[in-house]
Amino acid sequence: MSSPRSSHIAGHRAGGYTLLEVVIAVGILVMLGSGLATLLTQGISIWRRAENRGRVYDQARILLERMSEDLRSAVVFSGSGAGGGAWVRFICDEDYLGRQRLRFVRTISAETSNAILRQGGQYLTITTPAVYDGRNDKWEAAAGNLGAPGGLMEVIYLRDPRGSETYLWRGYRSPVGGMGSLFNESTLKDKELEDFSGKIDDVAREIDRRMLSGRMEVEEQDELLESGEEARKEIEWIMTRFARPLTDGVLYLGFSFWGPTTNTWAEVKPMSAPSGKRKSGPLFHWDSTRAILDWPGESGEFTFRSRDGSLTDSSDDIFPERVEITLVLRDDNSESLYLVERITKSTETFKVSKPLSLPDDENDRYILVGDEWMYMKDVNGTRITVGKDGRGWRGTESGNHLVGSRVDLGVAFRRVVEMPGSRKSRSASERAPAPVKRKES
C-alpha cells in the first residue's frame, strides 16, 4: 500500500506538463518573439526611411525657394540700377570639373529693412569702399567704410571644388562690378582651386598605394595627411573669400535655360534659328553679354558669340525667359549601396550590393558611381546595365571605379522658374517668326 504522501506526489505529476508540451510552448514563444522582433525592426526601418526622406524633401524645398527667389529678383536690363550698366550680367559656365556655375545680378529687396545696407555709402571714410559680401559687413558699416549698394548685388551658385565633397556654395556681393567682382575669373581662382584639389587627390592615392604595398611608416602617413590638410585649408580660405557653404549632400545641381530659339525642355539640339515645327532644346550655358562664352562649337546650334565689342555694348544682351533647376540630393537610405565588382572606362554592365528596380520616370534613371554619373537602361536584381552611351553623364567623364566605391541614386527635384522678364536678340534671324495673320473673309 502506498503512503498518502506518495499518492499526493503522483497525482501532482499527472496534472503537470510533459517535456513535449514544454518544448512546443517554448517554440511557439520563440516564434512569436522572433516575429515581433522582425516586425519591430521593419517598423523602425520604415520610420527611419520616412524620416530621412522627409529631411531630404525639406532640404530641397528650402534650397529651391532660395534659388527661385534669387532668380525671380534677377535684373534683365543692363541699364538698371546705380553702378550697374555693363556689369549687369547673367552668366552660366563651367568650373574645371565641368560642373555648371551660375552668376547673375539681382535686386536687393531687403535693402530698406537691413540696418547694415542702410548705412552703406553714408559715411565713407576711405577712398576704396568695402563691399557687402557677408564678411565683416557689420564692422565695416559701423566704421563708415561700406560702399553704397545701389540696390543691386551679384550672386553666384557653384559646387565645392573638391569633387568628392557635396557642398553647395552661394556668394553675394554689392555694389556690383569693379575689382573683386564675382564676374572676374581672378576672383574665383579656378586654377588655384584645381591645383589644391589635385594635391588632395594625389595625397589620397599615395596613401592607398603605400598601404597596399605595406610600406607605410607612421611618420610618412602623418606627413602626407598634413600636406592634404594644408591643401584643404587653402581651398576653404579661397572659397570663403567670395562665398559661403549653403548646404551639404548635393549630388548634382543643373540649370537649363529657355533661350531665344527654345520650344521644348527635351534634351535635343538647340537650333541656331527657329525652324517651324522642328524641336529646339534648352541651353545649358548662358552669356547675356554674348562676348564671354563661345559654346557650343557645333555648327547649326545656337551660339552666344556675337561680335567684337559686345562686352561693353548692352544693345545685344539677351536674358532667358525661364530657368529649369535640377537638384539631386543624397538619400541616406542608400548609404550601404556600393560596387561589388571593378568598373573600367568601357564597362557597360556591373553589379551593386543591393537589388534595385528601374524607375518608371526616365528622368530618375541616373545613378552616381564614385564621381561619375551614369544612365541606367536596365536593372535585373543587383545587375545594372548602362550601355556604351550611358557613361559620363551630367558633365562627368567615364572612368575606372574600384570595388567598394559608393553608389548613389539620390532624390531628384525639378522646378521651372519664370524670370521677371526676358530679352531676345535684336537679330531677325534669331527671333521666332511672327504668327501668320489670317486673311479676313
Buried (B, 14 or more C-beta within 10 A) or exposed (E): EEEEEEEEEEEEEEEEEEEEEEEEEEEEEEEEEEEEEEEEEEEEEEEEEEEBBEBBEEBBEEBBEBBBEBBBBBBBBBEBBEBBBBBBBBBBBBBBBEBBBBBBBBBBEEBEEBEBBEBBBEEBEEEEBBBBBBBEBEEBBEBBBBBBBBBBBBBBBBBBBBBEBBBBBBBBBBBBBBEBBBBEEEBBBBEEBBBBBEBBBBBBEBBEEBEEEEEBEEEEBEEBEEBBEBBBEBBBEBBBBBBBBBBEBBBBBBBBBBBBBBBEBEEBBBBBBBEEEEEBBBBBBBBBBBBBBEBBEEEEBBBBEBEEEBBEBBEBBBBBBBBBBBBBBBBBBBEEBBBBEEBEEEBBBBBBEEEBEBBEEEEBBBBBBBBBBBBBBEBEEBBBBBEEEBBBBBBBEBBEBEEEBBBBBBBBBBBEBEBBEBBBBEEEEBBEEEEEEEEEE
